Amino acid sequence: MPDESTAHLSEHHRKTLSHLEQHPTSHNLEWPDVLALLAEVADVTEEHNGTFRVRLGRSELFLKKPHHKDIDEQTTLDVRRLLRDAGISTADK
């Protein structure tokens, strides 16, 4: 059962969030899925240089679209930290 932080998310977004939280880090996280999740929970804008600015609460993260379909490990860690710091998690509280 989803908690308050994820209750509004679709099953697809919750699955993406769950993959982001996996240890060891999942290497099968597709950029469009991660971007869609972020757009659902944060303010995401694409800058003129192709960088995506993600604002969530008081935190801000800048991401570049990967060359391949999957995001890299550092991006996974950065997005995981942003979501965790905002209290967005699939973990039971």
C-alpha positions as CSV (number, residue, x, y, z in Angstrom):
1,M,0.0,0.0,0.0
2,P,1.5,3.4,-1.0
3,D,2.2,5.9,1.8
4,E,1.2,9.6,1.7
5,S,4.3,10.6,-0.2
6,T,3.5,8.3,-3.1
7,A,-0.3,7.9,-3.0
8,H,-0.8,10.2,-5.9
9,L,1.7,8.4,-8.1
10,S,0.7,6.0,-10.8
11,E,1.9,2.4,-10.5
12,H,4.5,3.0,-13.2
13,H,5.9,6.0,-11.3
14,R,6.0,4.0,-8.0
15,K,7.9,1.2,-9.8
16,T,10.4,3.7,-11.2
17,L,10.8,5.1,-7.7
18,S,11.3,1.6,-6.3
19,H,14.1,1.0,-8.9
20,L,15.7,4.3,-7.9
21,E,15.8,3.1,-4.3
22,Q,17.3,-0.3,-5.0
23,H,20.7,-1.2,-3.5
24,P,22.9,-2.0,-5.3
25,T,22.0,0.7,-7.8
26,S,19.9,-0.5,-10.7
27,H,21.4,-0.1,-14.1
28,N,18.1,-0.4,-16.0
29,L,16.6,3.0,-15.2
30,E,15.4,4.6,-18.4
31,W,15.7,8.4,-18.8
32,P,12.1,8.9,-19.9
33,D,10.7,7.0,-16.9
34,V,12.9,9.0,-14.5
35,L,12.1,12.3,-16.1
36,A,8.3,11.5,-16.0
37,L,8.5,10.7,-12.3
38,L,10.4,13.9,-11.6
39,A,7.9,15.9,-13.6
40,E,5.1,14.4,-11.5
41,V,6.7,15.3,-8.1
42,A,8.8,18.3,-8.9
43,D,9.1,21.4,-11.0
44,V,11.1,20.3,-14.1
45,T,12.2,22.8,-16.8
46,E,14.5,22.3,-19.7
47,E,17.1,25.0,-19.9
48,H,18.2,26.5,-23.3
49,N,21.4,24.4,-23.1
50,G,19.5,21.1,-22.8
51,T,20.0,20.8,-19.1
52,F,17.0,19.9,-17.0
53,R,16.5,21.9,-13.9
54,V,14.6,20.0,-11.2
55,R,13.3,21.9,-8.2
56,L,11.7,20.0,-5.3
57,G,11.1,21.8,-2.1
58,R,14.2,23.7,-1.2
59,S,16.4,21.4,-3.3
60,E,17.5,21.9,-6.9
61,L,19.2,19.4,-9.2
62,F,20.6,19.9,-12.8
63,L,20.5,16.9,-15.0
64,K,21.7,16.3,-18.6
65,K,19.9,13.8,-20.9
66,P,22.0,10.7,-21.2
67,H,23.5,9.6,-24.5
68,H,21.9,6.2,-24.0
69,K,18.4,5.3,-22.8
70,D,19.5,4.5,-19.3
71,I,20.7,7.0,-16.7
72,D,24.1,6.4,-15.1
73,E,24.9,5.5,-11.5
74,Q,25.7,9.1,-10.4
75,T,22.5,10.4,-11.8
76,T,20.6,7.6,-10.0
77,L,22.3,8.6,-6.7
78,D,21.6,12.3,-7.2
79,V,17.9,11.7,-8.0
80,R,17.6,9.2,-5.1
81,R,19.0,11.8,-2.7
82,L,16.7,14.6,-4.0
83,L,13.6,12.4,-3.6
84,R,14.7,11.0,-0.2
85,D,15.4,14.5,1.1
86,A,11.9,15.6,0.1
87,G,10.4,12.6,1.9
88,I,9.3,10.8,-1.3
89,S,9.9,7.1,-0.8
90,T,8.3,3.7,-1.3
91,A,9.7,2.6,2.1
92,D,7.2,2.1,4.9
93,K,7.4,4.8,7.5
